[in-house]
């Protein structure tokens, strides 16, 4: 029995430490399969995406780790790729051109300010409030509709292997109330997006980062989203979105209890480069 994690970051984006530190901690935890997903380079400057000049070194280091730790742990090379509707095709292009083992697609930006700077929706609260006011005239429902529209566009036009933290925008509710997560309109947006995910055949990650970083009271997605995933028979994987070796299986134990309570019996894992469903319990995945 062991865990997996297919969403992790280290020093080349907003993560910390060397790749060996992450792998050594994964080995200590008995992890059998581990994926590196540094934030992909984007077409503008920000504080956490990988610089394009570091991309070749990042890929080389992951490949080196694959060889170095062969027989001890399966290491996979990927990126967390930011999706922009006007740049459809970038996810497929990254996978093909960089020979990635899988892709993880996420939405961190919605539209842009008047100066053309993309609006980050899961960053500091002041930035979120600025975009809400200046771009959307304080219409939070319109923001959420656009957020899920972009997610759906990605699923329909440039689908990744894994859909990353699909409702992470709700993290803004943690310190200040912006919208009611129990509202019918919000649940409808979320449910409709998951229906598209089911049709697209992607894996939806259950992301625990909001819990262990104290930025959310639930996983991404939360209980309602998980219930819909179960009803729709969408495959899931458990990811911590770690940025430090100590976070690799953050909040797995409590999350697994919820997943079992909701009726989930299998998690998707990468084994010998193939995605397969494996049973799990509180002690780990039956490898």
ABEGO torsion letter per residue (X at the ends): XBBBBABBBBAABABBEBAAAAAAAAAAAGBABBBBBBBBBBABBBAABBBAAAAAAAAAAAAAAAAAABGABBBBBBBBBBBBAAABGAAAAAAAAAGBABBBBBBABBEBBAAGBBBBAABBAAAAAAAAAAAAGGBAAAAAAAAAAAAAAAAAABBBABBBGAAAAAAAAAABBABBAABAAAAAAAAAAAAAAAAAGBBBBBBAAAAAAGABABBOBBAAAAAAAAAAGBBBBBBAGBABAAAAABGAAAAAAAAAAAGBABBBBBBGGBBBBBBBBAAEBBX
